[in-house]
Amino acid sequence: MDITTQTTDAPPPVPEPTVAEQKRNARGATRPGDRIFLGLSRGSGILLLVVMAAIAVFLTYRASLAISKDHGNFLTTFEWNTNLQPPSFGIAVLAFGTIVSSIIAMAIAVPIAVAIALFITHYAPRRLAGTVAYVIDLLAAVPSIVYGLWGALILVPHMTGLYGWLDKYFGWTGILSWEGGAPRSMLTVGVLLAIMILPIITNVSREVFRQVPRMHEEAALALGATRWEVVRMSVLPFGRSGVISASMLGLGRALGETMAVATVLSPTFDIQTSLLDPGGGTFAQNIASKFSEATQDGRDALIASGLVLFVITLLVNGAARAIIARRKEYSGANA
């Protein structure tokens, strides 16, 4: 009896679709659910662009009306008198105050926020880390006006000791000289803004550091690296782009903060050489304090200053995107 063995050839493996084929399949979705989702997502993206364009057109139109009536130079004039005929106003003081206060806030907040995020994710015991993270989340939920009231009633009176110390040891620089008076200056505003943006930068950085592949850290430890060397060689390179993004989110809030700055700062339309002298102003603070009593021309002038703040914000975000794109090869997301 002959026994015949039959061999069954396995079917050839189906090749994986290429990226181009996947894109074509996505564009040519045939299922109703896919078509609906594609339309909603595409419409949401287009709607966002339309809204941004509408805001830019509105600000530009109203700003052009104000600038055409401006008797002074909009970029260099050190006054804001929109009730004159013709009006005379400029953004030199506002631009200087906005940028300086934001730089002070970032210089204080970013190192502290990154250190807190590293402590929560890599150093603190689990129970303590949860408590610290909960407190940071609560700080992010505090309204701006509450920060402003706390700054005016608590922070400002307690800044006199720091101002005296800075004037004693660093007053010779001119930038940190103090002639007395209430410390309602750019430095106080910067400290308050740093406290306000600290939770944003900390929370985003914390979540980024938690995404570091465990194998990277274990490999570094296996090679004899210390805890700090693991952080320096594995955690920080992986989270660099995330920290930059978190910093830009914090900077966006610092640039546009209104009520807290208006509550703490003593605004004047002059640029002080010392960060400790009262005076100065910011775009958002000036809009909040003058909008209710402004005439039609005054409101157009305030809208023109808002357009400048809008452009500054776009430039900051564009610069952040460029930095992230240039350093994406070092990001753990591409590992």
Residue pairs with C-beta under 8 A, 6 or more apart in sequence:
17 25
26 38
27 38
29 35
29 37
29 38
55 310
56 310
59 303
59 304
59 306
59 307
59 310
60 307
62 299
62 300
62 303
62 304
62 307
63 300
63 303
63 304
63 307
65 300
66 87
66 89
66 297
66 300
66 301
66 303
66 304
67 74
67 304
69 86
69 87
69 297
69 300
70 77
70 86
70 87
70 88
70 89
70 90
70 301
71 84
71 86
71 87
71 88
72 79
72 88
72 89
72 90
73 90
74 89
74 90
74 91
74 304
75 90
75 91
75 92
76 90
76 92
77 88
77 89
77 90
77 92
78 90
78 92
78 93
78 269
78 270
78 271
79 88
79 89
79 90
79 269
80 89
80 90
80 269
80 286
80 290
80 301
81 87
81 88
81 89
82 89
82 294
82 295
82 297
82 298
82 301
83 295
83 298
87 297
87 298
87 301
89 301
91 283
91 304
91 305
91 308
92 271
93 268
93 269
93 270
93 271
93 280
93 281
94 281
94 282
94 283
94 286
94 305
94 308
95 283
95 308
95 312
96 271
96 280
97 186
97 189
97 280
97 281
97 282
97 285
98 255
98 282
98 283
98 284
98 309
98 312
99 312
100 186
100 190
100 275
100 280
101 186
101 189
101 190
101 193
101 254
101 261
101 280
101 282
102 190
102 193
102 251
102 254
102 255
103 190
104 186
104 187
104 189
104 190
104 191
104 193
104 194
104 275
105 190
105 191
105 193
105 194
105 196
105 197
105 250
105 254
106 194
106 197
106 247
106 250
106 251
106 254
107 190
108 190
108 191
108 194
109 193
109 194
109 195
109 197
109 198
109 201
109 250
110 201
110 243
110 247
110 250
112 194
112 198
113 198
113 201
113 202
113 205
113 246
113 250
114 201
114 205
114 243
116 132
116 136
116 198
116 202
116 206
117 202
117 205
117 206
117 208
117 209
118 209
118 231
118 235
119 129
119 132
120 129
120 132
120 133
120 202
120 206
121 129
121 206
121 209
121 210
121 235
122 209
122 227
122 230
122 231
122 235
123 227
124 132
133 206
136 198
136 199
136 202
136 203
136 206
137 199
137 203
139 195
139 198
139 199
140 199
140 200
140 203
144 196
144 257
144 258
144 259
144 260
145 259
145 260
145 263
147 192
147 195
147 196
147 260
148 192
148 259
148 260
148 261
148 262
148 263
148 264
149 263
151 188
151 192
151 260
151 263
151 264
152 263
152 264
155 188
155 191
155 192
155 264
156 182
156 183
156 184
156 188
156 264
159 183
159 187
159 188
159 191
160 183
163 178
163 183
163 187
163 276
164 178
166 176
166 178
166 276
167 176
167 177
167 178
167 276
170 176
171 177
171 178
174 273
174 274
175 273
175 274
175 275
176 274
176 275
176 276
177 274
177 276
177 277
178 274
178 276
178 277
179 277
181 277
181 278
182 266
182 278
183 276
183 278
184 264
184 265
184 266
184 278
185 265
185 266
185 272
185 274
185 275
185 276
185 277
185 278
185 279
185 280
186 265
186 272
186 275
186 280
187 275
187 276
188 264
188 265
189 261
189 264
189 265
189 282
190 275
192 260
192 261
192 264
193 253
193 254
193 257
193 260
193 261
196 253
196 254
196 257
196 260
197 250
197 251
197 253
197 254
198 250
200 246
200 249
200 250
200 253
201 243
201 246
201 247
201 249
201 250
202 246
203 246
204 242
204 243
204 245
204 246
204 249
205 239
205 242
205 243
205 246
207 242
208 238
208 239
208 242
208 243
208 246
209 235
209 238
209 239
209 242
211 238
211 239
211 332
212 234
212 235
212 238
212 239
212 332
213 238
213 332
213 335
216 234
216 238
216 332
216 335
217 230
217 234
217 235
220 229
220 230
220 233
220 234
221 230
225 233
236 243
237 330
237 331
237 332
238 331
238 332
238 335
239 332
240 327
240 330
240 331
241 324
241 327
241 328
241 331
241 333
244 320
244 323
244 324
244 327
245 320
245 324
247 320
248 316
248 317
248 320
251 316
252 313
252 316
252 317
255 283
255 284
255 309
255 312
255 313
255 316
256 283
256 284
256 309
256 313
257 282
257 284
258 284
258 285
258 287
258 288
259 288
261 282
261 284
261 285
262 285
262 288
262 289
265 278
265 280
265 281
265 282
265 285
266 278
266 279
267 279
267 280
267 281
267 285
267 286
267 289
268 278
268 279
268 280
268 281
269 281
270 279
270 280
271 279
271 280
272 278
272 279
272 280
283 305
283 306
283 308
283 309
284 309
286 302
286 305
287 302
287 305
287 306
290 298
290 302
291 299
291 302
294 301
294 302
324 331
328 334
